[in-house]
Amino acid sequence: MRQLKKMKHTLAQQHCRATALRVALFVGTVLFSLNHGSALMNDEMSQQRWISGILTYMVPFMVSIHGQSSRKTA
């Protein structure tokens, strides 16, 4: 529970969100290209693939937020 509070505090900070966004855009784009690039290029993106694609960006964002909140206590 304490870690969730720290993550919420980290999310409230603009510079932390900006860092996480940059990480998510870079890492997410690489992963999206690897996992969905051919489907996108061949116009084969289904609703499930789009949902998966969105999660491909959300996961690195949240990992970055978690890492930043963990680093602040170390």
CHARMM internal coordinates of N, CA and C (Angstrom, degrees):
IC EDIT
DIST 1 N 1 CA 1.4480
DIST 1 CA 1 C 1.5267
ANGL 1 N 1 CA 1 C 111.06
DIST 1 C 2 N 1.3236
ANGL 1 CA 1 C 2 N 115.84
DIHE 1 N 1 CA 1 C 2 N -37.85
DIST 2 N 2 CA 1.4644
ANGL 1 C 2 N 2 CA 119.98
DIHE 1 CA 1 C 2 N 2 CA -179.69
DIST 2 CA 2 C 1.5329
ANGL 2 N 2 CA 2 C 111.31
DIHE 1 C 2 N 2 CA 2 C -63.05
DIST 2 C 3 N 1.3368
ANGL 2 CA 2 C 3 N 116.07
DIHE 2 N 2 CA 2 C 3 N -38.94
DIST 3 N 3 CA 1.4652
ANGL 2 C 3 N 3 CA 119.89
DIHE 2 CA 2 C 3 N 3 CA 179.71
DIST 3 CA 3 C 1.5278
ANGL 3 N 3 CA 3 C 110.73
DIHE 2 C 3 N 3 CA 3 C -64.29
DIST 3 C 4 N 1.3412
ANGL 3 CA 3 C 4 N 118.03
DIHE 3 N 3 CA 3 C 4 N -37.10
DIST 4 N 4 CA 1.4636
ANGL 3 C 4 N 4 CA 120.64
DIHE 3 CA 3 C 4 N 4 CA 177.64
DIST 4 CA 4 C 1.5225
ANGL 4 N 4 CA 4 C 111.07
DIHE 3 C 4 N 4 CA 4 C -62.95
DIST 4 C 5 N 1.3230
ANGL 4 CA 4 C 5 N 117.09
DIHE 4 N 4 CA 4 C 5 N -39.22
DIST 5 N 5 CA 1.4644
ANGL 4 C 5 N 5 CA 120.46
DIHE 4 CA 4 C 5 N 5 CA 177.46
DIST 5 CA 5 C 1.5315
ANGL 5 N 5 CA 5 C 110.53
DIHE 4 C 5 N 5 CA 5 C -64.09
DIST 5 C 6 N 1.3288
ANGL 5 CA 5 C 6 N 116.05
DIHE 5 N 5 CA 5 C 6 N -41.53
DIST 6 N 6 CA 1.4657
ANGL 5 C 6 N 6 CA 119.79
DIHE 5 CA 5 C 6 N 6 CA 178.55
DIST 6 CA 6 C 1.5357
ANGL 6 N 6 CA 6 C 110.37
DIHE 5 C 6 N 6 CA 6 C -64.25
DIST 6 C 7 N 1.3493
ANGL 6 CA 6 C 7 N 115.80
DIHE 6 N 6 CA 6 C 7 N -39.82
DIST 7 N 7 CA 1.4709
ANGL 6 C 7 N 7 CA 119.07
DIHE 6 CA 6 C 7 N 7 CA 179.26
DIST 7 CA 7 C 1.5262
ANGL 7 N 7 CA 7 C 110.75
DIHE 6 C 7 N 7 CA 7 C -65.81
DIST 7 C 8 N 1.3357
ANGL 7 CA 7 C 8 N 117.34
DIHE 7 N 7 CA 7 C 8 N -39.74
DIST 8 N 8 CA 1.4665
ANGL 7 C 8 N 8 CA 120.45
DIHE 7 CA 7 C 8 N 8 CA 177.49
DIST 8 CA 8 C 1.5243
ANGL 8 N 8 CA 8 C 110.63
DIHE 7 C 8 N 8 CA 8 C -63.03
DIST 8 C 9 N 1.3282
ANGL 8 CA 8 C 9 N 116.17
DIHE 8 N 8 CA 8 C 9 N -40.98
DIST 9 N 9 CA 1.4657
ANGL 8 C 9 N 9 CA 120.76
DIHE 8 CA 8 C 9 N 9 CA 177.75
DIST 9 CA 9 C 1.5339
ANGL 9 N 9 CA 9 C 110.01
DIHE 8 C 9 N 9 CA 9 C -62.96
DIST 9 C 10 N 1.3238
ANGL 9 CA 9 C 10 N 116.90
DIHE 9 N 9 CA 9 C 10 N -42.45
DIST 10 N 10 CA 1.4642
ANGL 9 C 10 N 10 CA 121.45
DIHE 9 CA 9 C 10 N 10 CA 178.96
DIST 10 CA 10 C 1.5223
ANGL 10 N 10 CA 10 C 110.47
DIHE 9 C 10 N 10 CA 10 C -64.31
DIST 10 C 11 N 1.3385
ANGL 10 CA 10 C 11 N 117.56
DIHE 10 N 10 CA 10 C 11 N -42.59
DIST 11 N 11 CA 1.4664
ANGL 10 C 11 N 11 CA 121.24
DIHE 10 CA 10 C 11 N 11 CA 178.32
DIST 11 CA 11 C 1.5231
ANGL 11 N 11 CA 11 C 111.95
DIHE 10 C 11 N 11 CA 11 C -61.23
DIST 11 C 12 N 1.3188
ANGL 11 CA 11 C 12 N 117.56
DIHE 11 N 11 CA 11 C 12 N -28.53
DIST 12 N 12 CA 1.4619
ANGL 11 C 12 N 12 CA 121.59
DIHE 11 CA 11 C 12 N 12 CA -178.85
DIST 12 CA 12 C 1.5277
ANGL 12 N 12 CA 12 C 112.18
DIHE 11 C 12 N 12 CA 12 C -74.14
DIST 12 C 13 N 1.3160
ANGL 12 CA 12 C 13 N 117.83
DIHE 12 N 12 CA 12 C 13 N -14.22
DIST 13 N 13 CA 1.4607
ANGL 12 C 13 N 13 CA 121.42
DIHE 12 CA 12 C 13 N 13 CA -177.24
DIST 13 CA 13 C 1.5307
ANGL 13 N 13 CA 13 C 110.55
DIHE 12 C 13 N 13 CA 13 C -93.17
DIST 13 C 14 N 1.3137
ANGL 13 CA 13 C 14 N 115.71
DIHE 13 N 13 CA 13 C 14 N 123.02
DIST 14 N 14 CA 1.4599
ANGL 13 C 14 N 14 CA 122.18
DIHE 13 CA 13 C 14 N 14 CA -175.63
DIST 14 CA 14 C 1.5281
ANGL 14 N 14 CA 14 C 112.30
DIHE 13 C 14 N 14 CA 14 C -57.43
DIST 14 C 15 N 1.3160
ANGL 14 CA 14 C 15 N 118.37
DIHE 14 N 14 CA 14 C 15 N -44.97
DIST 15 N 15 CA 1.4662
ANGL 14 C 15 N 15 CA 119.99
DIHE 14 CA 14 C 15 N 15 CA -176.71
DIST 15 CA 15 C 1.5305
ANGL 15 N 15 CA 15 C 111.23
DIHE 14 C 15 N 15 CA 15 C -66.27
DIST 15 C 16 N 1.3314
ANGL 15 CA 15 C 16 N 117.21
DIHE 15 N 15 CA 15 C 16 N -32.22
DIST 16 N 16 CA 1.4702
ANGL 15 C 16 N 16 CA 119.98
DIHE 15 CA 15 C 16 N 16 CA 177.53
DIST 16 CA 16 C 1.5229
ANGL 16 N 16 CA 16 C 111.01
DIHE 15 C 16 N 16 CA 16 C -70.65
DIST 16 C 17 N 1.3341
ANGL 16 CA 16 C 17 N 116.39
DIHE 16 N 16 CA 16 C 17 N -40.95
DIST 17 N 17 CA 1.4705
ANGL 16 C 17 N 17 CA 119.79
DIHE 16 CA 16 C 17 N 17 CA 176.38
DIST 17 CA 17 C 1.5256
ANGL 17 N 17 CA 17 C 110.88
DIHE 16 C 17 N 17 CA 17 C -63.70
DIST 17 C 18 N 1.3212
ANGL 17 CA 17 C 18 N 116.46
DIHE 17 N 17 CA 17 C 18 N -39.13
DIST 18 N 18 CA 1.4648
ANGL 17 C 18 N 18 CA 120.08
DIHE 17 CA 17 C 18 N 18 CA 179.95
DIST 18 CA 18 C 1.5301
ANGL 18 N 18 CA 18 C 110.98
DIHE 17 C 18 N 18 CA 18 C -64.19
DIST 18 C 19 N 1.3271
ANGL 18 CA 18 C 19 N 116.04
DIHE 18 N 18 CA 18 C 19 N -42.85
DIST 19 N 19 CA 1.4668
ANGL 18 C 19 N 19 CA 120.02
DIHE 18 CA 18 C 19 N 19 CA 177.54
DIST 19 CA 19 C 1.5202
ANGL 19 N 19 CA 19 C 110.38
DIHE 18 C 19 N 19 CA 19 C -62.38
DIST 19 C 20 N 1.3293
ANGL 19 CA 19 C 20 N 116.28
DIHE 19 N 19 CA 19 C 20 N -46.62
DIST 20 N 20 CA 1.4642
ANGL 19 C 20 N 20 CA 120.55
DIHE 19 CA 19 C 20 N 20 CA -179.65
DIST 20 CA 20 C 1.5219
ANGL 20 N 20 CA 20 C 111.30
DIHE 19 C 20 N 20 CA 20 C -62.62
DIST 20 C 21 N 1.3230
ANGL 20 CA 20 C 21 N 116.91
DIHE 20 N 20 CA 20 C 21 N -36.35
DIST 21 N 21 CA 1.4665
ANGL 20 C 21 N 21 CA 120.47
DIHE 20 CA 20 C 21 N 21 CA 178.43
DIST 21 CA 21 C 1.5292
ANGL 21 N 21 CA 21 C 111.14
DIHE 20 C 21 N 21 CA 21 C -65.32
DIST 21 C 22 N 1.3272
ANGL 21 CA 21 C 22 N 116.71
DIHE 21 N 21 CA 21 C 22 N -42.77
DIST 22 N 22 CA 1.4703
ANGL 21 C 22 N 22 CA 119.84
DIHE 21 CA 21 C 22 N 22 CA 177.62
DIST 22 CA 22 C 1.5200
ANGL 22 N 22 CA 22 C 110.91
DIHE 21 C 22 N 22 CA 22 C -62.46
DIST 22 C 23 N 1.3233
ANGL 22 CA 22 C 23 N 116.88
DIHE 22 N 22 CA 22 C 23 N -42.77
DIST 23 N 23 CA 1.4662
ANGL 22 C 23 N 23 CA 121.13
DIHE 22 CA 22 C 23 N 23 CA 177.81
DIST 23 CA 23 C 1.5253
ANGL 23 N 23 CA 23 C 109.86
DIHE 22 C 23 N 23 CA 23 C -61.54
DIST 23 C 24 N 1.3283
ANGL 23 CA 23 C 24 N 116.41
DIHE 23 N 23 CA 23 C 24 N -47.03
DIST 24 N 24 CA 1.4636
ANGL 23 C 24 N 24 CA 120.90
DIHE 23 CA 23 C 24 N 24 CA -178.00
DIST 24 CA 24 C 1.5338
ANGL 24 N 24 CA 24 C 111.47
DIHE 23 C 24 N 24 CA 24 C -63.07
DIST 24 C 25 N 1.3204
ANGL 24 CA 24 C 25 N 117.25
DIHE 24 N 24 CA 24 C 25 N -40.30
DIST 25 N 25 CA 1.4602
ANGL 24 C 25 N 25 CA 119.43
DIHE 24 CA 24 C 25 N 25 CA 179.77
DIST 25 CA 25 C 1.5210
ANGL 25 N 25 CA 25 C 111.78
DIHE 24 C 25 N 25 CA 25 C -65.95
DIST 25 C 26 N 1.3228
ANGL 25 CA 25 C 26 N 116.71
DIHE 25 N 25 CA 25 C 26 N -41.96
DIST 26 N 26 CA 1.4610
ANGL 25 C 26 N 26 CA 119.47
DIHE 25 CA 25 C 26 N 26 CA -179.48
DIST 26 CA 26 C 1.5259
ANGL 26 N 26 CA 26 C 111.76
DIHE 25 C 26 N 26 CA 26 C -71.79
DIST 26 C 27 N 1.3258
ANGL 26 CA 26 C 27 N 115.92
DIHE 26 N 26 CA 26 C 27 N -57.40
DIST 27 N 27 CA 1.4665
ANGL 26 C 27 N 27 CA 120.30
DIHE 26 CA 26 C 27 N 27 CA -177.02
DIST 27 CA 27 C 1.5277
ANGL 27 N 27 CA 27 C 110.44
DIHE 26 C 27 N 27 CA 27 C -65.74
DIST 27 C 28 N 1.3212
ANGL 27 CA 27 C 28 N 116.65
DIHE 27 N 27 CA 27 C 28 N -42.77
DIST 28 N 28 CA 1.4585
ANGL 27 C 28 N 28 CA 120.79
DIHE 27 CA 27 C 28 N 28 CA 179.96
DIST 28 CA 28 C 1.5192
ANGL 28 N 28 CA 28 C 112.55
DIHE 27 C 28 N 28 CA 28 C -60.88
DIST 28 C 29 N 1.3263
ANGL 28 CA 28 C 29 N 117.03
DIHE 28 N 28 CA 28 C 29 N -40.69
DIST 29 N 29 CA 1.4579
ANGL 28 C 29 N 29 CA 120.50
DIHE 28 CA 28 C 29 N 29 CA 179.55
DIST 29 CA 29 C 1.5247
ANGL 29 N 29 CA 29 C 111.37
DIHE 28 C 29 N 29 CA 29 C -66.14
DIST 29 C 30 N 1.3183
ANGL 29 CA 29 C 30 N 116.42
DIHE 29 N 29 CA 29 C 30 N -41.56
DIST 30 N 30 CA 1.4708
ANGL 29 C 30 N 30 CA 119.42
DIHE 29 CA 29 C 30 N 30 CA 177.17
DIST 30 CA 30 C 1.5268
ANGL 30 N 30 CA 30 C 109.71
DIHE 29 C 30 N 30 CA 30 C -61.60
DIST 30 C 31 N 1.3354
ANGL 30 CA 30 C 31 N 116.39
DIHE 30 N 30 CA 30 C 31 N -48.73
DIST 31 N 31 CA 1.4680
ANGL 30 C 31 N 31 CA 119.78
DIHE 30 CA 30 C 31 N 31 CA -179.25
DIST 31 CA 31 C 1.5244
ANGL 31 N 31 CA 31 C 112.08
DIHE 30 C 31 N 31 CA 31 C -65.37
DIST 31 C 32 N 1.3386
ANGL 31 CA 31 C 32 N 116.59
DIHE 31 N 31 CA 31 C 32 N -40.62
DIST 32 N 32 CA 1.4637
ANGL 31 C 32 N 32 CA 119.90
DIHE 31 CA 31 C 32 N 32 CA 179.03
DIST 32 CA 32 C 1.5316
ANGL 32 N 32 CA 32 C 110.22
DIHE 31 C 32 N 32 CA 32 C -61.60
DIST 32 C 33 N 1.3058
ANGL 32 CA 32 C 33 N 116.10
DIHE 32 N 32 CA 32 C 33 N -42.55
DIST 33 N 33 CA 1.4688
ANGL 32 C 33 N 33 CA 120.34
DIHE 32 CA 32 C 33 N 33 CA 179.63
DIST 33 CA 33 C 1.5202
ANGL 33 N 33 CA 33 C 111.30
DIHE 32 C 33 N 33 CA 33 C -62.53
DIST 33 C 34 N 1.3186
ANGL 33 CA 33 C 34 N 116.38
DIHE 33 N 33 CA 33 C 34 N -42.51
DIST 34 N 34 CA 1.4607
ANGL 33 C 34 N 34 CA 120.32
DIHE 33 CA 33 C 34 N 34 CA 179.86
DIST 34 CA 34 C 1.5331
ANGL 34 N 34 CA 34 C 111.73
DIHE 33 C 34 N 34 CA 34 C -67.84
DIST 34 C 35 N 1.3290
ANGL 34 CA 34 C 35 N 116.22
DIHE 34 N 34 CA 34 C 35 N -43.32
DIST 35 N 35 CA 1.4582
ANGL 34 C 35 N 35 CA 120.46
DIHE 34 CA 34 C 35 N 35 CA -173.17
DIST 35 CA 35 C 1.5292
ANGL 35 N 35 CA 35 C 114.58
DIHE 34 C 35 N 35 CA 35 C -86.52
DIST 35 C 36 N 1.3304
ANGL 35 CA 35 C 36 N 117.20
DIHE 35 N 35 CA 35 C 36 N -30.77
DIST 36 N 36 CA 1.4634
ANGL 35 C 36 N 36 CA 119.99
DIHE 35 CA 35 C 36 N 36 CA -172.22
DIST 36 CA 36 C 1.5309
ANGL 36 N 36 CA 36 C 113.92
DIHE 35 C 36 N 36 CA 36 C -129.62
DIST 36 C 37 N 1.3100
ANGL 36 CA 36 C 37 N 116.59
DIHE 36 N 36 CA 36 C 37 N 0.29
DIST 37 N 37 CA 1.4617
ANGL 36 C 37 N 37 CA 119.93
DIHE 36 CA 36 C 37 N 37 CA -175.05
DIST 37 CA 37 C 1.5095
ANGL 37 N 37 CA 37 C 113.82
DIHE 36 C 37 N 37 CA 37 C -57.64
DIST 37 C 38 N 1.3163
ANGL 37 CA 37 C 38 N 117.55
DIHE 37 N 37 CA 37 C 38 N -47.43
DIST 38 N 38 CA 1.4649
ANGL 37 C 38 N 38 CA 119.29
DIHE 37 CA 37 C 38 N 38 CA -178.22
DIST 38 CA 38 C 1.5247
ANGL 38 N 38 CA 38 C 111.24
DIHE 37 C 38 N 38 CA 38 C -67.31
DIST 38 C 39 N 1.3241
ANGL 38 CA 38 C 39 N 117.71
DIHE 38 N 38 CA 38 C 39 N -37.27
DIST 39 N 39 CA 1.4660
ANGL 38 C 39 N 39 CA 120.70
DIHE 38 CA 38 C 39 N 39 CA 177.69
DIST 39 CA 39 C 1.5260
ANGL 39 N 39 CA 39 C 110.28
DIHE 38 C 39 N 39 CA 39 C -65.08
DIST 39 C 40 N 1.3154
ANGL 39 CA 39 C 40 N 117.41
DIHE 39 N 39 CA 39 C 40 N -39.33
DIST 40 N 40 CA 1.4619
ANGL 39 C 40 N 40 CA 121.04
DIHE 39 CA 39 C 40 N 40 CA 178.54
DIST 40 CA 40 C 1.5257
ANGL 40 N 40 CA 40 C 110.58
DIHE 39 C 40 N 40 CA 40 C -65.63
DIST 40 C 41 N 1.3178
ANGL 40 CA 40 C 41 N 115.94
DIHE 40 N 40 CA 40 C 41 N -45.20
DIST 41 N 41 CA 1.4635
ANGL 40 C 41 N 41 CA 120.23
DIHE 40 CA 40 C 41 N 41 CA -178.92
DIST 41 CA 41 C 1.5338
ANGL 41 N 41 CA 41 C 112.21
DIHE 40 C 41 N 41 CA 41 C -66.16
DIST 41 C 42 N 1.3272
ANGL 41 CA 41 C 42 N 116.53
DIHE 41 N 41 CA 41 C 42 N -30.69
DIST 42 N 42 CA 1.4702
ANGL 41 C 42 N 42 CA 121.15
DIHE 41 CA 41 C 42 N 42 CA -179.27
DIST 42 CA 42 C 1.5216
ANGL 42 N 42 CA 42 C 112.66
DIHE 41 C 42 N 42 CA 42 C -96.05
DIST 42 C 43 N 1.3305
ANGL 42 CA 42 C 43 N 117.11
DIHE 42 N 42 CA 42 C 43 N 12.01
DIST 43 N 43 CA 1.4619
ANGL 42 C 43 N 43 CA 122.70
DIHE 42 CA 42 C 43 N 43 CA 178.43
DIST 43 CA 43 C 1.5312
ANGL 43 N 43 CA 43 C 111.31
DIHE 42 C 43 N 43 CA 43 C 55.29
DIST 43 C 44 N 1.3312
ANGL 43 CA 43 C 44 N 115.80
DIHE 43 N 43 CA 43 C 44 N 45.36
DIST 44 N 44 CA 1.4624
ANGL 43 C 44 N 44 CA 121.98
DIHE 43 CA 43 C 44 N 44 CA -178.95
DIST 44 CA 44 C 1.5281
ANGL 44 N 44 CA 44 C 111.88
DIHE 43 C 44 N 44 CA 44 C -117.81
DIST 44 C 45 N 1.3103
ANGL 44 CA 44 C 45 N 117.15
DIHE 44 N 44 CA 44 C 45 N 25.86
DIST 45 N 45 CA 1.4561
ANGL 44 C 45 N 45 CA 120.63
DIHE 44 CA 44 C 45 N 45 CA -178.83
DIST 45 CA 45 C 1.5271
ANGL 45 N 45 CA 45 C 109.87
DIHE 44 C 45 N 45 CA 45 C -81.06
DIST 45 C 46 N 1.3293
ANGL 45 CA 45 C 46 N 115.77
DIHE 45 N 45 CA 45 C 46 N 115.19
DIST 46 N 46 CA 1.4578
ANGL 45 C 46 N 46 CA 121.74
DIHE 45 CA 45 C 46 N 46 CA 176.32
DIST 46 CA 46 C 1.5292
ANGL 46 N 46 CA 46 C 108.64
DIHE 45 C 46 N 46 CA 46 C -91.25
DIST 46 C 47 N 1.3270
ANGL 46 CA 46 C 47 N 115.63
DIHE 46 N 46 CA 46 C 47 N 174.28
DIST 47 N 47 CA 1.4612
ANGL 46 C 47 N 47 CA 119.82
DIHE 46 CA 46 C 47 N 47 CA 177.62
DIST 47 CA 47 C 1.5304
ANGL 47 N 47 CA 47 C 110.39
DIHE 46 C 47 N 47 CA 47 C -60.98
DIST 47 C 48 N 1.3196
ANGL 47 CA 47 C 48 N 116.95
DIHE 47 N 47 CA 47 C 48 N -40.57
DIST 48 N 48 CA 1.4689
ANGL 47 C 48 N 48 CA 120.59
DIHE 47 CA 47 C 48 N 48 CA 178.06
DIST 48 CA 48 C 1.5231
ANGL 48 N 48 CA 48 C 111.56
DIHE 47 C 48 N 48 CA 48 C -61.45
DIST 48 C 49 N 1.3178
ANGL 48 CA 48 C 49 N 117.15
DIHE 48 N 48 CA 48 C 49 N -40.58
DIST 49 N 49 CA 1.4750
ANGL 48 C 49 N 49 CA 120.51
DIHE 48 CA 48 C 49 N 49 CA 179.47
DIST 49 CA 49 C 1.5224
ANGL 49 N 49 CA 49 C 110.82
DIHE 48 C 49 N 49 CA 49 C -66.07
DIST 49 C 50 N 1.3435
ANGL 49 CA 49 C 50 N 117.61
DIHE 49 N 49 CA 49 C 50 N -38.22
DIST 50 N 50 CA 1.4641
ANGL 49 C 50 N 50 CA 120.06
DIHE 49 CA 49 C 50 N 50 CA 178.71
DIST 50 CA 50 C 1.5265
ANGL 50 N 50 CA 50 C 110.63
DIHE 49 C 50 N 50 CA 50 C -65.77
DIST 50 C 51 N 1.3262
ANGL 50 CA 50 C 51 N 117.00
DIHE 50 N 50 CA 50 C 51 N -40.68
DIST 51 N 51 CA 1.4672
ANGL 50 C 51 N 51 CA 120.30
DIHE 50 CA 50 C 51 N 51 CA 177.11
DIST 51 CA 51 C 1.5259
ANGL 51 N 51 CA 51 C 109.56
DIHE 50 C 51 N 51 CA 51 C -62.38
DIST 51 C 52 N 1.3203
ANGL 51 CA 51 C 52 N 116.29
DIHE 51 N 51 CA 51 C 52 N -45.25
DIST 52 N 52 CA 1.4613
ANGL 51 C 52 N 52 CA 120.96
DIHE 51 CA 51 C 52 N 52 CA 176.95
DIST 52 CA 52 C 1.5261
ANGL 52 N 52 CA 52 C 110.70
DIHE 51 C 52 N 52 CA 52 C -60.95
DIST 52 C 53 N 1.3194
ANGL 52 CA 52 C 53 N 116.75
DIHE 52 N 52 CA 52 C 53 N -38.88
DIST 53 N 53 CA 1.4619
ANGL 52 C 53 N 53 CA 121.10
DIHE 52 CA 52 C 53 N 53 CA 178.61
DIST 53 CA 53 C 1.5178
ANGL 53 N 53 CA 53 C 112.72
DIHE 52 C 53 N 53 CA 53 C -63.66
DIST 53 C 54 N 1.3264
ANGL 53 CA 53 C 54 N 116.20
DIHE 53 N 53 CA 53 C 54 N -39.22
DIST 54 N 54 CA 1.4680
ANGL 53 C 54 N 54 CA 120.45
DIHE 53 CA 53 C 54 N 54 CA 177.21
DIST 54 CA 54 C 1.5283
ANGL 54 N 54 CA 54 C 109.98
DIHE 53 C 54 N 54 CA 54 C -64.78
DIST 54 C 55 N 1.3214
ANGL 54 CA 54 C 55 N 116.06
DIHE 54 N 54 CA 54 C 55 N -43.35
DIST 55 N 55 CA 1.4689
ANGL 54 C 55 N 55 CA 119.75
DIHE 54 CA 54 C 55 N 55 CA 177.95
DIST 55 CA 55 C 1.5231
ANGL 55 N 55 CA 55 C 111.68
DIHE 54 C 55 N 55 CA 55 C -63.83
DIST 55 C 56 N 1.3241
ANGL 55 CA 55 C 56 N 116.37
DIHE 55 N 55 CA 55 C 56 N -29.13
DIST 56 N 56 CA 1.4580
ANGL 55 C 56 N 56 CA 121.45
DIHE 55 CA 55 C 56 N 56 CA 178.19
DIST 56 CA 56 C 1.5276
ANGL 56 N 56 CA 56 C 110.64
DIHE 55 C 56 N 56 CA 56 C -60.44
DIST 56 C 57 N 1.3223
ANGL 56 CA 56 C 57 N 117.68
DIHE 56 N 56 CA 56 C 57 N -29.45
DIST 57 N 57 CA 1.4611
ANGL 56 C 57 N 57 CA 121.91
DIHE 56 CA 56 C 57 N 57 CA 176.59
DIST 57 CA 57 C 1.5252
ANGL 57 N 57 CA 57 C 112.34
DIHE 56 C 57 N 57 CA 57 C -90.07
DIST 57 C 58 N 1.3255
ANGL 57 CA 57 C 58 N 116.76
DIHE 57 N 57 CA 57 C 58 N -32.80
DIST 58 N 58 CA 1.4630
ANGL 57 C 58 N 58 CA 120.26
DIHE 57 CA 57 C 58 N 58 CA -177.45
DIST 58 CA 58 C 1.5250
ANGL 58 N 58 CA 58 C 112.76
DIHE 57 C 58 N 58 CA 58 C -69.94
DIST 58 C 59 N 1.3220
ANGL 58 CA 58 C 59 N 116.75
DIHE 58 N 58 CA 58 C 59 N -36.75
DIST 59 N 59 CA 1.4736
ANGL 58 C 59 N 59 CA 119.69
DIHE 58 CA 58 C 59 N 59 CA -177.42
DIST 59 CA 59 C 1.5299
ANGL 59 N 59 CA 59 C 111.68
DIHE 58 C 59 N 59 CA 59 C -62.99
DIST 59 C 60 N 1.3453
ANGL 59 CA 59 C 60 N 119.82
DIHE 59 N 59 CA 59 C 60 N -51.15
DIST 60 N 60 CA 1.4761
ANGL 59 C 60 N 60 CA 117.56
DIHE 59 CA 59 C 60 N 60 CA 178.63
DIST 60 CA 60 C 1.5370
ANGL 60 N 60 CA 60 C 112.68
DIHE 59 C 60 N 60 CA 60 C -62.77
DIST 60 C 61 N 1.3300
ANGL 60 CA 60 C 61 N 117.29
DIHE 60 N 60 CA 60 C 61 N -31.61
DIST 61 N 61 CA 1.4614
ANGL 60 C 61 N 61 CA 120.37
DIHE 60 CA 60 C 61 N 61 CA 177.02
DIST 61 CA 61 C 1.5262
ANGL 61 N 61 CA 61 C 110.17
DIHE 60 C 61 N 61 CA 61 C -61.20
DIST 61 C 62 N 1.3404
ANGL 61 CA 61 C 62 N 116.18
DIHE 61 N 61 CA 61 C 62 N -49.66
DIST 62 N 62 CA 1.4587
ANGL 61 C 62 N 62 CA 120.12
DIHE 61 CA 61 C 62 N 62 CA -178.00
DIST 62 CA 62 C 1.5318
ANGL 62 N 62 CA 62 C 112.15
DIHE 61 C 62 N 62 CA 62 C -69.73
DIST 62 C 63 N 1.3220
ANGL 62 CA 62 C 63 N 117.17
DIHE 62 N 62 CA 62 C 63 N -34.30
DIST 63 N 63 CA 1.4711
ANGL 62 C 63 N 63 CA 119.95
DIHE 62 CA 62 C 63 N 63 CA 176.36
DIST 63 CA 63 C 1.5291
ANGL 63 N 63 CA 63 C 109.86
DIHE 62 C 63 N 63 CA 63 C -64.06
DIST 63 C 64 N 1.3214
ANGL 63 CA 63 C 64 N 116.59
DIHE 63 N 63 CA 63 C 64 N -40.16
DIST 64 N 64 CA 1.4580
ANGL 63 C 64 N 64 CA 120.21
DIHE 63 CA 63 C 64 N 64 CA 178.02
DIST 64 CA 64 C 1.5232
ANGL 64 N 64 CA 64 C 111.07
DIHE 63 C 64 N 64 CA 64 C -64.70
DIST 64 C 65 N 1.3241
ANGL 64 CA 64 C 65 N 117.29
DIHE 64 N 64 CA 64 C 65 N -43.80
DIST 65 N 65 CA 1.4676
ANGL 64 C 65 N 65 CA 121.09
DIHE 64 CA 64 C 65 N 65 CA 177.90
DIST 65 CA 65 C 1.5273
ANGL 65 N 65 CA 65 C 109.78
DIHE 64 C 65 N 65 CA 65 C -61.01
DIST 65 C 66 N 1.3091
ANGL 65 CA 65 C 66 N 116.54
DIHE 65 N 65 CA 65 C 66 N -44.39
DIST 66 N 66 CA 1.4677
ANGL 65 C 66 N 66 CA 120.42
DIHE 65 CA 65 C 66 N 66 CA 179.25
DIST 66 CA 66 C 1.5338
ANGL 66 N 66 CA 66 C 110.30
DIHE 65 C 66 N 66 CA 66 C -61.42
DIST 66 C 67 N 1.3192
ANGL 66 CA 66 C 67 N 116.28
DIHE 66 N 66 CA 66 C 67 N -45.42
DIST 67 N 67 CA 1.4612
ANGL 66 C 67 N 67 CA 120.14
DIHE 66 CA 66 C 67 N 67 CA 179.20
DIST 67 CA 67 C 1.5163
ANGL 67 N 67 CA 67 C 112.52
DIHE 66 C 67 N 67 CA 67 C -61.62
DIST 67 C 68 N 1.3242
ANGL 67 CA 67 C 68 N 116.44
DIHE 67 N 67 CA 67 C 68 N -41.67
DIST 68 N 68 CA 1.4582
ANGL 67 C 68 N 68 CA 119.74
DIHE 67 CA 67 C 68 N 68 CA 179.10
DIST 68 CA 68 C 1.5221
ANGL 68 N 68 CA 68 C 111.50
DIHE 67 C 68 N 68 CA 68 C -66.24
DIST 68 C 69 N 1.3265
ANGL 68 CA 68 C 69 N 116.88
DIHE 68 N 68 CA 68 C 69 N -40.19
DIST 69 N 69 CA 1.4712
ANGL 68 C 69 N 69 CA 119.27
DIHE 68 CA 68 C 69 N 69 CA 179.85
DIST 69 CA 69 C 1.5226
ANGL 69 N 69 CA 69 C 110.61
DIHE 68 C 69 N 69 CA 69 C -69.49
DIST 69 C 70 N 1.3094
ANGL 69 CA 69 C 70 N 118.13
DIHE 69 N 69 CA 69 C 70 N -34.79
DIST 70 N 70 CA 1.4711
ANGL 69 C 70 N 70 CA 121.51
DIHE 69 CA 69 C 70 N 70 CA 178.00
DIST 70 CA 70 C 1.5184
ANGL 70 N 70 CA 70 C 111.38
DIHE 69 C 70 N 70 CA 70 C -69.59
DIST 70 C 71 N 1.3017
ANGL 70 CA 70 C 71 N 116.72
DIHE 70 N 70 CA 70 C 71 N -38.48
DIST 71 N 71 CA 1.4604
ANGL 70 C 71 N 71 CA 121.59
DIHE 70 CA 70 C 71 N 71 CA -178.72
DIST 71 CA 71 C 1.5331
ANGL 71 N 71 CA 71 C 111.17
DIHE 70 C 71 N 71 CA 71 C -64.35
DIST 71 C 72 N 1.3039
ANGL 71 CA 71 C 72 N 117.58
DIHE 71 N 71 CA 71 C 72 N -32.78
DIST 72 N 72 CA 1.4627
ANGL 71 C 72 N 72 CA 120.57
DIHE 71 CA 71 C 72 N 72 CA -177.15
DIST 72 CA 72 C 1.5188
ANGL 72 N 72 CA 72 C 113.67
DIHE 71 C 72 N 72 CA 72 C -66.47
DIST 72 C 73 N 1.3392
ANGL 72 CA 72 C 73 N 117.11
DIHE 72 N 72 CA 72 C 73 N -22.37
DIST 73 N 73 CA 1.4632
ANGL 72 C 73 N 73 CA 119.47
DIHE 72 CA 72 C 73 N 73 CA -179.89
DIST 73 CA 73 C 1.5209
ANGL 73 N 73 CA 73 C 112.28
DIHE 72 C 73 N 73 CA 73 C -96.04
DIST 73 C 74 N 1.3124
ANGL 73 CA 73 C 74 N 116.74
DIHE 73 N 73 CA 73 C 74 N -13.50
DIST 74 N 74 CA 1.4699
ANGL 73 C 74 N 74 CA 120.06
DIHE 73 CA 73 C 74 N 74 CA -175.75
DIST 74 CA 74 C 1.5060
ANGL 74 N 74 CA 74 C 111.43
DIHE 73 C 74 N 74 CA 74 C -78.42
END
COOR INIT
IC SEED 1 N 1 CA 1 C
IC BUILD
